[in-house]
């Protein structure tokens, strides 16, 4: 739970920072006719990245009868994948091991899931080889 709160806080700060940069550029343009477009572009990129991350943060996964289901925060099913035919499973870590990604490969396509430390610990404790 603490990880999810941290990510919401981090993403919220990114959105606020992006809005601040964009509003700074708009204010300068309206007041003095100055165009600080590189700062505006950077602020827009930060804003859109934060908004995209917030929309992905509400997703959770359910494993039932060998079918992996991604569920959105509103309860809608985003996608379902049967685990039959799964070719490989790999965990990658970002810089400093801060963000982990679970990569599931089937013949012809791949799914990437953000692997929170709590889920990673639960999977590790359920692993008979680990």
N, C-alpha and C positions, 0 to 999 in steps of 0.2 A: 504494500500500500504506500509506503514511504517513497518508493521509486516513482510511482505514478504521480504522486503529489509533486515531487521534484521536477518531473518532466513537464507537468502542467504549468508550474511556476516558471521554469526556464522558457517554455514556449510563449507564455504570456508576456514575459519581459522582452522577448524578441519582437513580438507584435507591437508592444508599446514603443520600443526603440525605433522600429521601422516607421510607425505612424509619426513619431517625433521628427525623424529626418525628412519625411515627405512634407509634413506641415511646415517645417523650417524653410524648405525650398519654395513652397507655394507662397508663404508669407513674404519672403524676399522678392519673389517675382511680382507679387501684387503691390508691394510697397514701393520698391525702387526699380523694378524692371530687370533686376539681376537674374541671371539664369545659372543656378548651381546644379545643372542637370546631372553631373556625375554623382553628386550626393543624393539627388532624388532617385536615380536609378538604383543606387546601393540601398537606400531606404526601402524602395519598392521590393527589391529582391529579399531583403530581410523580412519585411512584412509578409510577403507571399510564402516564404519558407516557414515562418512561424505558423501561419494559418493552415498550411498543408500538414504540418506536424501535429497540430491540434486535432485535425479531422482524423488522422490515423491513430491518435492516442486512445480513442474510445473503442477500439476493436479488441475482441477477446476470442479465444479459440476453445472449441469443444471437441473432444475425442469420444466417439460413441460407435461401437460395433465396427471398429477399424475404418471409420470415416472421419476425416479431419474437417471441421466446419469452422469458417471464420464468420463471426457474428458482429455486426455493428452495434454501437451503443443504443440505438433505437430498437434493437431486437431483430432487425432484418438480416437474413443470411447473405453475406457478401460472396462467398464461394464455398464449395464442398469438394473434397478430394478423397477418393478411396485410397487407403494405404497399400492396397494390393498393387503389385508391380513397381513399388518404390525401389529405385536403383541405388541411391546413396543418400546419406544424411551427413551433413557437415556443420560444424559450428565455427564461425569466424568471429574474431574480436577486433573492435576498433582500437584507436589509439589509447593506450593505457588500460585496455580491457574494459573501458567504460560502457561501451555498447556492444552487445553480442547479437549475432544474427544466426538463426537456424535456417540452413539451406536444405530443402528437400527436392530431390531430382527424380523425376519419372521419365520414361522414354518420351521425348518430344517436348517437354516443358519443365519448368522449375518454379518453386514457390520459395519466397524469402519471408521469414517471420522474425520480428524483433523479439529477442529472447531476454526477458527480464531476469535478474539474478534469482528471484524467488522461484520462477519456473525452472530455471537451470538447476537450482539446488534440488528441487523436487524430482526432476528427471535423473539427476546424478544419484540420488538416494534410491531410486527405483531400479537403477541399472545393476543387474546381478554381476557384471564384470568389473564394476567400478568400486 
